[in-house]
Amino acid sequence: MCGNAALPSPLNLETPSMRSLGTSRSCCRGCERKATILSSGTHRFHGIPMKFCYYDESGDDGFPDYSSPLFVLTGVYFDHLEWKELHERVVELRRSLKERYGFPVKLEFHCNQFLLDKDPYRNLGYTHEQKIEIVSSICEFIGSLNLKIINILINKKAIEKFEFDVLKTALTYSIQRVENDLNPGRNPDARFLIITDEGRVAKMRNTTRAIQRINYIPSQYGGPALRREIKSLIEDPLPKDSKQSYFIQIADSVAYLVYLYGMRKLQIGEFPNRLKNYLTSEQLEVWLDLLKPSFNLNAASDNAYGIKIHPKTKRVA
């Protein structure tokens, strides 16, 4: 490393701006290779396209003992150069919800608790119609953003192995699909970074480290599994309080709606009592259709919304 000049860190997570690198001349050839100056004033170190991937889930990841029959892991990812614009758009949405419905701008949005009229949302006094309007606005907004979403749904009732790691399986499937989308074969320098709620960082760290060393992908044609380690992921998953991250809250909302979709799709149980009184399957489908433009449909070609459902059962179309 050159000691004559210091370069700014390429990753300054969720700062007000992503600063461009501005130096009139380099002290050595090594420093010249460390940064590429783009005509727009933005920069990419080594020309690497970087993605941020935010995760949240719905349902518990327990097995064989569990409180929810399904588990959904949702990943929301986008180019790091898009972060500021996307963040500003979310803030605009929250201000709009404040003006129209009185929803506090800084109040964390948990879709599950909101729809079930649990604290801290109960005191806001929304009618069923207003809740549907608010969630519809959020879904339409998410579908308009320049980002992609991957959803992994684990159906615990279809699991046959007693020793089955729900979170590890879901995260592995998700990371594989993010990497496939980055296409390291054509873009060997592509990288992505995971940001998630603090509660599951340790479990996710173990998985991400393991699949960068050894990772087998089942063959689509029934042959032996292919060994293909994850190459694009950098760093361990980084913790972020969901209260301080609109993007984790987006993942939370999508994950819960996909969970409800899974209940209907797989015919597992009924909606909670507080929900089935006003939420119809038709309305849920409307929400999924609004979200669909943001879904990575290549994540599961056998599902209309690109939702990877595992294990497969005969009931799954």
C-alpha positions as CSV (number, residue, x, y, z in Angstrom):
1,M,0.0,0.0,0.0
2,C,1.3,3.4,-0.9
3,G,2.0,5.7,2.1
4,N,2.1,8.9,0.1
5,A,-1.6,9.3,-0.3
6,A,-4.8,8.1,1.4
7,L,-7.9,7.1,-0.6
8,P,-11.4,7.5,0.9
9,S,-13.2,4.3,1.8
10,P,-15.2,2.9,-1.2
11,L,-18.0,2.0,1.2
12,N,-19.6,4.6,3.3
13,L,-22.9,3.0,4.1
14,E,-26.1,5.0,4.0
15,T,-24.5,8.4,4.2
16,P,-26.1,11.5,2.8
17,S,-24.1,11.2,-0.3
18,M,-21.7,8.9,-2.1
19,R,-18.7,11.2,-2.6
20,S,-16.7,11.1,-5.8
21,L,-13.0,10.7,-5.7
22,G,-11.3,14.0,-6.6
23,T,-7.5,14.0,-6.9
24,S,-5.6,15.9,-9.6
25,R,-2.8,13.4,-9.9
26,S,-1.8,10.1,-8.4
27,C,1.4,9.5,-6.4
28,C,2.1,6.2,-8.1
29,R,0.8,3.7,-10.6
30,G,-0.8,1.6,-7.9
31,C,-2.9,4.6,-6.8
32,E,-3.9,5.1,-10.4
33,R,-5.3,1.6,-10.5
34,K,-7.3,2.0,-7.3
35,A,-9.9,4.4,-8.8
36,T,-11.5,5.1,-12.1
37,I,-12.8,8.7,-12.6
38,L,-16.1,8.7,-14.4
39,S,-17.2,11.7,-16.5
40,S,-20.3,12.0,-14.4
41,G,-18.2,12.7,-11.3
42,T,-19.2,9.4,-9.6
43,H,-16.7,6.7,-9.1
44,R,-16.3,2.9,-8.9
45,F,-13.2,1.4,-7.4
46,H,-11.5,-1.0,-9.9
47,G,-14.6,-0.4,-12.1
48,I,-16.6,-2.7,-9.8
49,P,-20.4,-2.5,-9.8
50,M,-21.5,-2.7,-6.2
51,K,-24.9,-3.8,-4.9
52,F,-26.4,-3.4,-1.5
53,C,-28.7,-6.2,-0.5
54,Y,-31.1,-5.7,2.5
55,Y,-32.8,-8.7,4.1
56,D,-35.8,-9.3,6.3
57,E,-38.1,-12.3,6.9
58,S,-41.6,-13.3,7.9
59,G,-42.3,-16.4,10.0
60,D,-39.9,-18.1,12.3
61,D,-36.9,-20.2,11.1
62,G,-37.4,-23.0,13.6
63,F,-37.5,-26.7,12.6
64,P,-38.7,-29.3,13.5
65,D,-40.3,-27.2,16.3
66,Y,-41.9,-24.1,14.9
67,S,-44.6,-21.6,15.5
68,S,-45.2,-20.8,11.8
69,P,-45.6,-23.4,9.0
70,L,-43.9,-21.1,6.5
71,F,-40.7,-19.0,6.4
72,V,-40.1,-16.2,3.9
73,L,-36.7,-14.5,3.4
74,T,-36.8,-11.4,1.2
75,G,-33.8,-9.7,-0.3
76,V,-34.0,-6.2,-1.7
77,Y,-30.9,-5.2,-3.7
78,F,-29.8,-2.3,-5.9
79,D,-26.7,-0.5,-7.2
80,H,-24.9,1.5,-4.4
81,L,-25.0,4.6,-6.7
82,E,-28.8,4.5,-6.5
83,W,-28.9,4.6,-2.7
84,K,-29.4,8.4,-2.2
85,E,-32.1,8.8,-4.8
86,L,-34.0,5.7,-3.6
87,H,-33.7,6.9,0.0
88,E,-35.1,10.3,-0.9
89,R,-38.0,8.7,-2.8
90,V,-38.9,6.6,0.3
91,V,-38.8,9.7,2.4
92,E,-41.2,11.4,0.0
93,L,-43.5,8.4,0.3
94,R,-43.5,8.6,4.0
95,R,-44.2,12.3,4.0
96,S,-47.1,11.6,1.6
97,L,-48.5,9.0,4.0
98,K,-48.2,11.5,6.8
99,E,-50.2,14.1,4.8
100,R,-52.9,11.7,3.6
101,Y,-53.3,9.4,6.6
102,G,-51.4,10.9,9.5
103,F,-48.9,8.0,9.6
104,P,-45.7,9.3,11.4
105,V,-42.8,9.7,9.1
106,K,-40.2,8.2,11.5
107,L,-42.5,5.3,12.8
108,E,-41.1,1.9,11.7
109,F,-43.5,0.2,9.4
110,H,-44.1,-3.5,10.2
111,C,-46.7,-4.8,7.7
112,N,-47.7,-7.7,9.9
113,Q,-48.5,-5.7,13.0
114,F,-50.0,-2.9,10.9
115,L,-52.5,-5.1,9.1
116,L,-53.3,-7.0,12.4
117,D,-54.0,-3.7,14.2
118,K,-51.3,-4.3,16.8
119,D,-49.3,-1.8,18.8
120,P,-48.0,0.8,18.0
121,Y,-50.5,1.1,15.1
122,R,-53.7,0.4,17.0
123,N,-53.9,3.9,18.4
124,L,-53.7,5.4,15.0
125,G,-57.4,4.3,14.5
126,Y,-57.3,3.3,10.8
127,T,-60.3,1.7,9.2
128,H,-59.9,-1.6,7.2
129,E,-60.3,0.5,4.0
130,Q,-57.6,2.9,5.0
131,K,-55.2,0.0,5.8
132,I,-55.8,-1.5,2.4
133,E,-55.2,1.9,0.8
134,I,-52.0,2.5,2.7
135,V,-50.6,-1.0,1.8
136,S,-51.7,-0.5,-1.8
137,S,-49.8,2.8,-2.0
138,I,-46.7,1.1,-0.5
139,C,-46.9,-1.8,-2.9
140,E,-47.3,0.4,-5.9
141,F,-44.4,2.6,-4.8
142,I,-42.1,-0.4,-4.3
143,G,-43.0,-1.7,-7.7
144,S,-41.9,1.6,-9.2
145,L,-38.4,1.6,-7.7
146,N,-35.2,0.9,-9.5
147,L,-34.4,-2.2,-7.5
148,K,-34.9,-6.0,-7.5
149,I,-36.4,-8.3,-5.0
150,I,-35.8,-12.0,-4.4
151,N,-38.2,-14.0,-2.3
152,I,-37.5,-17.5,-0.9
153,L,-40.4,-19.4,0.7
154,I,-39.7,-22.5,2.9
155,N,-42.7,-24.8,3.3
156,K,-41.9,-26.6,6.6
157,K,-44.8,-29.0,6.1
158,A,-43.1,-30.4,3.0
159,I,-39.7,-31.0,4.7
160,E,-38.8,-34.6,4.9
161,K,-35.4,-34.5,6.6
162,F,-35.4,-34.1,10.4
163,E,-32.2,-32.1,10.3
164,F,-33.1,-29.1,8.1
165,D,-31.7,-25.6,8.6
166,V,-34.4,-23.3,7.5
167,L,-32.5,-20.0,7.5
168,K,-29.4,-21.5,6.0
169,T,-31.4,-23.0,3.1
170,A,-33.3,-19.9,2.4
171,L,-30.3,-17.6,2.6
172,T,-28.2,-19.9,0.3
173,Y,-31.0,-20.0,-2.3
174,S,-31.3,-16.2,-2.1
175,I,-27.5,-15.5,-2.4
176,Q,-27.2,-17.9,-5.3
177,R,-29.9,-15.9,-7.1
178,V,-28.4,-12.5,-6.4
179,E,-25.0,-13.8,-7.7
180,N,-26.7,-15.3,-10.8
181,D,-28.2,-11.9,-11.5
182,L,-24.8,-10.2,-11.1
183,N,-23.6,-12.8,-13.6
184,P,-20.0,-13.1,-12.5
185,G,-19.1,-15.0,-15.6
186,R,-19.6,-11.9,-17.7
187,N,-18.9,-9.4,-14.8
188,P,-16.2,-11.0,-12.7
189,D,-15.6,-7.8,-10.7
190,A,-19.3,-7.5,-9.6
191,R,-19.8,-7.4,-5.9
192,F,-22.6,-7.2,-3.4
193,L,-22.9,-6.6,0.3
194,I,-25.5,-7.9,2.8
195,I,-27.2,-5.6,5.3
196,T,-29.7,-7.1,7.7
197,D,-31.5,-6.7,11.0
198,E,-29.3,-7.3,14.0
199,G,-31.1,-10.3,15.3
200,R,-29.9,-12.8,12.7
201,V,-26.4,-11.6,11.8
202,A,-24.6,-14.5,13.6
203,K,-26.6,-17.2,11.8
204,M,-26.2,-15.5,8.5
205,R,-22.5,-15.0,8.9
206,N,-22.0,-18.7,9.4
207,T,-23.9,-19.4,6.1
208,T,-22.2,-16.8,4.0
209,R,-18.7,-17.9,5.1
210,A,-19.5,-21.5,4.4
211,I,-20.9,-21.0,0.8
212,Q,-17.9,-18.9,-0.2
213,R,-15.7,-22.0,0.6
214,I,-17.9,-24.9,-0.5
215,N,-21.3,-24.6,-2.3
216,Y,-23.2,-27.2,-4.3
217,I,-26.0,-26.4,-6.6
218,P,-28.6,-29.1,-7.5
219,S,-28.6,-30.0,-11.2
220,Q,-31.7,-28.9,-13.1
221,Y,-31.5,-32.1,-15.1
222,G,-31.3,-34.7,-12.3
223,G,-27.6,-35.2,-12.4
224,P,-25.0,-34.8,-9.7
225,A,-24.9,-31.4,-7.9
226,L,-22.5,-28.8,-9.3
227,R,-19.9,-27.2,-7.1
228,R,-20.0,-23.4,-7.5
229,E,-18.7,-21.2,-4.7
230,I,-20.1,-17.8,-4.2
231,K,-17.6,-15.3,-5.6
232,S,-19.4,-11.9,-5.6
233,L,-20.3,-11.5,-1.9
234,I,-17.9,-9.4,0.1
235,E,-17.7,-8.9,3.9
236,D,-19.8,-10.6,6.6
237,P,-23.5,-9.5,6.8
238,L,-23.6,-6.1,8.4
239,P,-26.1,-5.3,11.2
240,K,-28.6,-2.5,10.8
241,D,-31.5,-1.6,13.2
242,S,-34.6,-2.0,11.1
243,K,-36.0,1.2,12.8
244,Q,-33.2,3.1,11.1
245,S,-33.5,1.5,7.6
246,Y,-36.4,2.1,5.2
247,F,-35.0,-0.6,3.0
248,I,-35.2,-3.3,5.6
249,Q,-38.8,-2.2,6.3
250,I,-39.5,-2.6,2.5
251,A,-38.1,-6.2,2.8
252,D,-40.3,-6.7,5.8
253,S,-43.5,-5.6,4.0
254,V,-42.8,-7.8,1.0
255,A,-41.9,-10.8,3.1
256,Y,-45.2,-10.7,5.0
257,L,-47.3,-10.3,1.8
258,V,-45.4,-13.2,0.2
259,Y,-46.0,-15.2,3.4
260,L,-49.8,-14.6,3.0
261,Y,-49.5,-15.6,-0.6
262,G,-47.8,-18.8,0.4
263,M,-50.7,-19.7,2.8
264,R,-53.2,-19.3,-0.1
265,K,-50.9,-20.9,-2.7
266,L,-50.1,-24.0,-0.6
267,Q,-53.5,-24.1,1.1
268,I,-51.9,-24.0,4.5
269,G,-54.1,-22.6,7.3
270,E,-56.1,-19.4,7.3
271,F,-55.4,-15.8,7.6
272,P,-55.3,-14.5,11.2
273,N,-58.8,-13.6,12.5
274,R,-58.1,-9.9,12.5
275,L,-57.1,-10.2,8.9
276,K,-59.5,-12.6,7.3
277,N,-62.4,-10.2,8.2
278,Y,-61.3,-7.8,5.6
279,L,-58.4,-9.1,3.4
280,T,-59.5,-11.2,0.4
281,S,-57.4,-13.4,-1.8
282,E,-58.2,-11.0,-4.7
283,Q,-56.8,-8.0,-2.8
284,L,-53.7,-9.9,-1.9
285,E,-53.2,-10.7,-5.6
286,V,-53.6,-7.0,-6.4
287,W,-50.8,-6.3,-4.0
288,L,-48.5,-8.9,-5.5
289,D,-49.2,-7.6,-9.0
290,L,-48.3,-4.1,-7.9
291,L,-45.0,-5.5,-6.5
292,K,-44.3,-7.7,-9.5
293,P,-42.3,-5.1,-11.5
294,S,-39.6,-5.2,-8.8
295,F,-39.5,-9.0,-8.4
296,N,-36.6,-10.9,-10.0
297,L,-38.8,-13.3,-12.0
298,N,-35.8,-15.3,-13.0
299,A,-35.3,-16.4,-9.3
300,A,-38.0,-19.1,-9.9
301,S,-39.2,-19.6,-13.5
302,D,-42.0,-22.0,-12.3
303,N,-43.7,-19.2,-10.3
304,A,-45.6,-16.2,-11.7
305,Y,-43.9,-13.9,-9.2
306,G,-40.5,-15.5,-9.2
307,I,-40.9,-16.8,-5.7
308,K,-38.7,-19.8,-5.0
309,I,-40.8,-22.3,-3.0
310,H,-38.9,-25.1,-1.3
311,P,-39.4,-28.0,-0.9
312,K,-41.6,-28.5,-3.9
313,T,-44.9,-30.4,-3.5
314,K,-47.5,-31.7,-5.9
315,R,-49.7,-28.9,-4.8
316,V,-47.3,-26.2,-6.1
317,A,-48.0,-25.3,-9.7
